[in-house]
Amino acid sequence: MEALMRWHTTAVAARAVRAGLALTLALGLASVAAAQSLEYAVKAAYLSKFGFYVEWPKSAFSGPSSPINLCVIGDDPFSGLLDDAVAGQQVEGRPIVVRRLKAAARDAGCHIAYLGGDARAPATIDSLRGTPTLVVTDAHSAGNASGVIQFVLKDNRVRFTIDDETAAQNGLAISSKLLSLALNVKPRGSR
């Protein structure tokens, strides 16, 4: 009987430990999911506002009321957050339109291109180089390639760096206000 009691106590304790581990794992995964959701909500907010601080050449648009095309290239990590962030926004009378593309080409008509977790980011960046496109990447996915703006996580916050030299090569002028918010700026004429 005593052996049966010890076995029962051990079995109950083992189940409690397994349940505790499962709960800890579930809470940890929920915490990671919440952090990623918050990360992409912040990135969506940034992407929806970058257009207010960039000047494109007039030739980048077919007309005075043509939209600013914000393209998500490859996988879309936003789950509707980006659509919500741009809803009803206009930059100098131009609506912001979200487009989702599997791949980007020079003639895709993207004014802002977010590459996110796209494994082809370096090749896509190269294909858009010299076009009036504000290329935005995540630092962890772009490798050594550099878009114009790169999101970075620093101190558990979404921040960004700006390559103003690449912006100039793409015919874009970035406002000093946006440059002042960047974690780091690669200035024009630095190559």
C-alpha positions in Angstrom: 0.0 0.0 0.0 2.8 2.3 0.9 4.5 1.7 -2.5 1.2 2.5 -4.2 0.9 5.8 -2.3 4.5 6.8 -3.3 3.8 5.9 -6.9 0.5 7.9 -6.9 2.3 10.9 -5.4 5.1 10.7 -7.9 2.6 10.3 -10.8 0.7 13.4 -9.6 3.9 15.4 -9.2 5.1 14.4 -12.6 1.7 15.5 -14.1 1.9 18.8 -12.3 5.5 19.4 -13.6 4.4 18.5 -17.2 1.4 20.8 -16.9 3.6 23.6 -15.5 6.1 23.2 -18.3 3.3 23.2 -20.9 1.8 26.3 -19.4 5.2 28.0 -19.3 5.8 27.1 -22.9 2.4 28.3 -24.0 2.8 31.6 -22.2 6.3 32.0 -23.7 5.0 31.3 -27.2 2.1 33.7 -26.6 4.6 36.3 -25.4 6.7 35.8 -28.5 3.7 36.1 -30.7 2.5 39.2 -28.9 6.0 40.8 -29.2 6.1 39.9 -33.0 2.6 41.3 -33.4 3.7 44.6 -31.7 6.9 44.7 -33.8 4.9 44.5 -37.0 2.3 47.0 -35.8 5.1 49.5 -35.2 6.7 48.7 -38.6 3.3 49.2 -40.2 3.0 52.6 -38.5 6.4 53.6 -39.7 5.8 52.4 -43.3 2.5 54.4 -43.4 4.3 57.6 -42.3 7.6 57.4 -44.3 5.9 58.8 -47.4 5.3 62.1 -45.6 9.1 62.6 -45.3 10.2 61.6 -48.8 10.2 63.6 -52.0 10.0 61.6 -55.2 10.9 62.9 -58.6 7.7 64.0 -60.5 8.4 61.4 -63.1 7.7 58.7 -60.5 4.0 59.3 -60.8 1.8 59.2 -63.9 -0.3 62.2 -62.7 -0.9 64.6 -59.8 -3.3 62.3 -58.0 -1.6 59.0 -58.7 -1.3 56.9 -55.5 1.8 56.2 -53.6 2.2 52.4 -54.0 3.5 50.8 -50.8 4.5 47.3 -51.9 5.1 44.3 -49.7 7.4 42.0 -51.6 7.3 38.3 -50.8 5.7 37.1 -47.6 3.3 39.6 -45.8 4.0 39.5 -42.1 1.5 42.3 -41.3 -1.9 40.4 -41.2 -3.9 43.5 -42.2 -2.0 45.9 -39.8 -0.5 47.7 -42.8 -3.9 48.2 -44.5 -5.3 49.6 -41.2 -2.3 51.9 -40.8 -2.7 53.5 -44.3 -6.5 53.6 -44.4 -7.6 57.1 -45.4 -4.1 58.6 -45.5 -2.9 60.8 -48.3 0.5 62.4 -48.9 0.1 65.7 -50.8 -3.2 64.6 -52.2 -2.0 61.1 -53.1 -3.7 58.1 -51.4 -1.4 55.4 -50.1 -2.2 52.0 -51.7 -0.9 48.7 -50.3 0.1 46.2 -53.0 1.4 42.7 -52.3 3.8 41.2 -54.9 5.6 37.9 -55.0 8.6 39.6 -56.6 9.6 43.1 -57.6 10.7 44.4 -60.9 12.0 47.8 -62.0 8.7 48.6 -63.6 6.5 47.4 -60.7 5.5 50.9 -59.9 6.4 50.7 -56.2 7.2 54.0 -54.5 7.9 52.3 -51.1 8.9 48.6 -51.2 9.1 46.6 -47.9 11.1 43.4 -48.3 10.8 42.0 -44.8 11.7 38.3 -44.5 12.1 37.8 -48.2 15.1 35.6 -48.7 15.7 37.2 -52.1 16.1 40.6 -50.5 19.7 41.3 -51.9 18.6 40.4 -55.5 15.4 42.5 -55.1 17.4 45.5 -53.7 19.8 45.2 -56.7 16.8 45.1 -59.1 15.3 48.3 -57.6 18.6 50.2 -57.4 18.4 53.5 -59.3 14.6 53.5 -59.4 12.6 56.1 -57.5 11.8 53.5 -54.8 12.2 53.8 -51.1 13.4 50.3 -50.3 12.8 49.3 -46.7 14.3 46.1 -45.3 14.7 44.3 -42.0 18.3 44.1 -41.0 18.2 40.4 -40.2 16.9 39.5 -43.7 18.8 41.8 -46.0 22.3 40.4 -45.3 25.0 42.8 -46.6 22.6 44.4 -49.1 21.3 47.8 -48.1 18.0 49.4 -49.0 17.3 53.0 -48.2 15.8 52.3 -44.8 16.6 49.3 -42.6 14.5 48.3 -39.6 16.6 47.2 -36.6 15.6 46.1 -33.1 17.5 47.9 -30.4 16.7 47.8 -26.7 13.5 46.0 -27.5 12.3 48.8 -29.8 11.9 49.0 -33.5 14.3 51.6 -34.8 15.7 52.3 -38.3 18.8 53.4 -40.1 18.9 55.4 -43.3 21.3 55.1 -46.3 20.9 58.6 -47.7 23.5 57.9 -50.4 21.3 55.1 -51.8 18.3 57.4 -51.5 20.1 60.0 -53.7 21.0 57.3 -56.2 17.3 56.4 -56.4 16.4 60.1 -57.0 14.8 60.5 -53.5 15.1 63.3 -51.1 14.6 62.4 -47.4 13.5 65.1 -45.0 15.9 66.2 -42.3 13.1 65.4 -39.8 13.2 61.7 -40.7 17.0 61.7 -40.9 17.1 63.1 -37.3 14.9 60.2 -36.1 17.2 57.5 -37.5 19.5 55.5 -35.3 22.3 56.0 -37.9 22.5 57.8 -41.2 24.9 57.0 -44.0 25.3 60.5 -45.6 25.2 61.4 -49.2 28.6 61.4 -50.9 30.0 58.8 -48.6 30.9 56.4 -51.4 
